[in-house]
């Protein structure tokens, strides 16, 4: 019975240690995020890149896969 008490105490100390280390990691990472955002803020709105038009790429892929027999009728966003 003495060993069960010692085992439970060791388990409790181990779990408490892991819990404390996890709290240190969580709050340390939050602090790091705040510091990095203050030191090197994200650049203001960067000029928007021209929208990529996938139609020519898809048409070429369909042409190669179907041997020129297939065609794209409609492209829509899901």
Sine and cosine of phi, psi and omega as CSV:
sin_phi,cos_phi,sin_psi,cos_psi,sin_omega,cos_omega
0.00,0.00,-0.49,0.87,-0.01,-1.00
-0.91,0.42,-0.58,0.81,-0.05,-1.00
-0.95,0.32,-0.51,0.86,0.02,-1.00
-0.92,0.40,-0.66,0.75,0.03,-1.00
-0.89,0.46,-0.69,0.73,0.03,-1.00
-0.90,0.43,-0.67,0.74,0.02,-1.00
-0.89,0.45,-0.68,0.73,0.03,-1.00
-0.91,0.41,-0.62,0.78,0.03,-1.00
-0.91,0.42,-0.69,0.72,0.02,-1.00
-0.89,0.45,-0.65,0.76,0.03,-1.00
-0.89,0.46,-0.68,0.73,0.02,-1.00
-0.90,0.44,-0.69,0.73,0.03,-1.00
-0.90,0.43,-0.66,0.75,0.01,-1.00
-0.90,0.44,-0.70,0.72,0.01,-1.00
-0.91,0.40,-0.63,0.78,0.03,-1.00
-0.91,0.41,-0.63,0.78,0.03,-1.00
-0.89,0.45,-0.73,0.68,0.01,-1.00
-0.88,0.47,-0.67,0.74,0.01,-1.00
-0.87,0.49,-0.70,0.71,0.01,-1.00
-0.90,0.43,-0.65,0.76,0.01,-1.00
-0.91,0.41,-0.64,0.77,0.05,-1.00
-0.89,0.45,-0.64,0.77,0.05,-1.00
-0.89,0.45,-0.65,0.76,0.03,-1.00
-0.89,0.46,-0.67,0.74,0.00,-1.00
-0.91,0.42,-0.70,0.72,-0.03,-1.00
-0.90,0.44,-0.79,0.62,-0.05,-1.00
-0.95,0.31,-0.52,0.85,0.08,-1.00
-0.91,0.42,-0.65,0.76,0.02,-1.00
-0.93,0.36,-0.60,0.80,0.06,-1.00
-0.89,0.45,-0.67,0.74,0.03,-1.00
-0.89,0.45,-0.67,0.74,0.02,-1.00
-0.89,0.46,-0.66,0.75,0.03,-1.00
-0.89,0.46,-0.70,0.71,0.01,-1.00
-0.89,0.46,-0.71,0.71,-0.01,-1.00
-0.90,0.44,-0.69,0.72,-0.01,-1.00
-0.90,0.43,-0.64,0.77,0.01,-1.00
-0.92,0.39,-0.50,0.87,0.04,-1.00
-0.98,0.20,-0.63,0.78,-0.05,-1.00
-0.97,0.26,-0.71,0.70,-0.06,-1.00
-0.78,-0.63,0.98,0.22,-0.01,-1.00
-0.90,0.43,0.42,-0.91,0.00,-1.00
-0.90,0.43,0.63,-0.77,-0.02,-1.00
-0.86,0.51,0.53,-0.85,0.04,-1.00
-0.87,0.49,0.07,-1.00,-0.08,-1.00
-0.77,0.64,0.89,-0.45,0.04,-1.00
-0.99,0.16,0.54,-0.84,-0.01,-1.00
-0.80,0.60,0.72,-0.69,-0.03,-1.00
-0.92,0.38,0.76,-0.65,0.04,-1.00
-0.96,0.29,0.49,-0.87,0.03,-1.00
-0.87,0.49,0.60,-0.80,-0.04,-1.00
-0.90,0.43,0.66,-0.75,0.01,-1.00
-0.99,0.16,0.79,-0.62,0.02,-1.00
-0.98,-0.20,0.94,-0.33,-0.07,-1.00
-0.99,0.17,-0.12,0.99,-0.11,-0.99
-0.84,0.54,-0.77,0.64,-0.03,-1.00
-0.88,0.47,-0.61,0.80,0.01,-1.00
-0.92,0.40,-0.71,0.71,0.00,-1.00
-0.91,0.42,-0.65,0.76,0.01,-1.00
-0.88,0.48,-0.68,0.74,0.01,-1.00
-0.91,0.41,-0.65,0.76,0.01,-1.00
-0.90,0.43,-0.68,0.74,0.01,-1.00
-0.91,0.41,-0.63,0.77,0.01,-1.00
-0.89,0.46,-0.67,0.74,-0.01,-1.00
-0.94,0.34,-0.65,0.76,-0.04,-1.00
-0.95,0.32,-0.56,0.83,-0.08,-1.00
-0.98,-0.22,0.07,1.00,0.00,-1.00
0.94,0.35,0.48,0.88,0.02,-1.00
1.00,0.08,0.02,1.00,-0.04,-1.00
-1.00,0.01,-0.42,0.91,-0.04,-1.00
-1.00,-0.03,0.35,-0.94,0.06,-1.00
-0.52,-0.85,0.40,-0.92,0.02,-1.00
-1.00,-0.06,0.80,-0.59,0.00,-1.00
-1.00,-0.07,-0.69,0.73,-0.08,-1.00
-0.50,-0.87,0.66,-0.75,0.10,-1.00
-0.87,-0.49,0.84,-0.55,0.02,-1.00
-0.68,-0.73,0.42,-0.91,0.00,-1.00
-0.98,0.18,0.63,-0.78,0.02,-1.00
-1.00,0.09,0.00,0.00,0.00,0.00
